[in-house]
Amino acid sequence: MTIETLAIFCMVSVAIGGIAWVFVYPLLSGERQAEQRRASVARTDPVARVGRQQRSRREQVEETLKELDAKARKSKSLPLQMKIAQAGLSWSKQQFIMMSCGLGVVVFGLILMFGLGLLPGLAFAFAAGAGLPLWMLAYLKKRREKKFLAGFPDAVDVVVRGIKAGLPLIDSLRIIALESQEPLKSEFRSIIETQAVGLPLGEACAKLHERMPLPEVNFFGIVVAIQQKSGGNLAEALGNLSRVLRDRKKMRAKIQAMSMEAKASAMIIGSLPVIVALLVFLTSPKYIELLWTTELGRMMLAGCAVWMSLGILVMKKMINFDF
């Protein structure tokens, strides 16, 4: 079996496994049924609109929550420019596409230079040009969100103390935009700039969730939007929000500590075949070299690699908790 045939077999196996993961796993795990139940609970009958003065505070709160939930659902399929902004990069869409294409061309040239063939070169070039840049955006986005969450409760406390001292909300936000560290500084500066061009402050704070899609940021936008529409003690509401954010941070740290055992077990299980194969190769090379010197061995090696990758993905899905 040539290396081109082996590469085609690996790609077909990965594609079949990916299709099974996307379409079969939701049916087995019950995610689709859970989504249908949530949709049936969230569905409400349309009611007639009444004047703003005649609506109760509860109706205003419900309307605000529905508007923010609709915006969050629309933002699930984000454009490329929004993904770049969430990663904290100042690139344009054209620059990102040119960088991805250039990376794919470089990888394709290196594969051809080493004489690995056309099909492996195209496969690696596609992975480097399409997969690697998107993975980089996801990694930078996640790292930026962690830095934001680390300082967000303190920023909310600054707003609470400013409001209690008699400062307007916009001035308290301006203090964070001037004194805090990145990425809090740039995100709150965006709120100030958005409000300066005429957008209401509640909507400007709600737009923060588009650039930083975190539940804590959504809570902040909801509190400010409700206070702008229906009034109330904003300092008390933000103080309660700050306590909730700190409790969520403690709970997240507790979940990570409790799940470290499962993560360590997953790493050991995932690395065990590679370690055993290496030890066998060092002690009895002729015994294990049949895996890459014979056609059947290469097929078994490729199948094992595909199934081990699927097993690692399943374990990762099981030990990653959404909170």
Buried (B, 14 or more C-beta within 10 A) or exposed (E): EEEEBBBBBBBEBBEEBEEEBEEEBBEEEEEEEEEEEEEEEEEEEEEEEEEEEEBEEEBBBBBBEEBBEEBBEEEEEBEBEBBBBBBBBEBEEEEBBEBBBEBBEEBBEBBBEEEBBEBBBBBBBBEBBBEBBEEBBEEBBEEBBEBBBEBBBBBBBBBBBBBBEEBEBEBBBBBBBEEBEEBBBBBBBBBBEBBEEEBBBBBBBBBBBBBBBBEBBBBBBBBBBBBBBBEEEBBEBBBEBBEBBBEBBEEEEEEEEEBEEBBEEBEEEBEEEEEEBEEBBEEEEEEBEEBEEEEEBBBEBBEEBBEBBBBBBEBEEEBEEEE
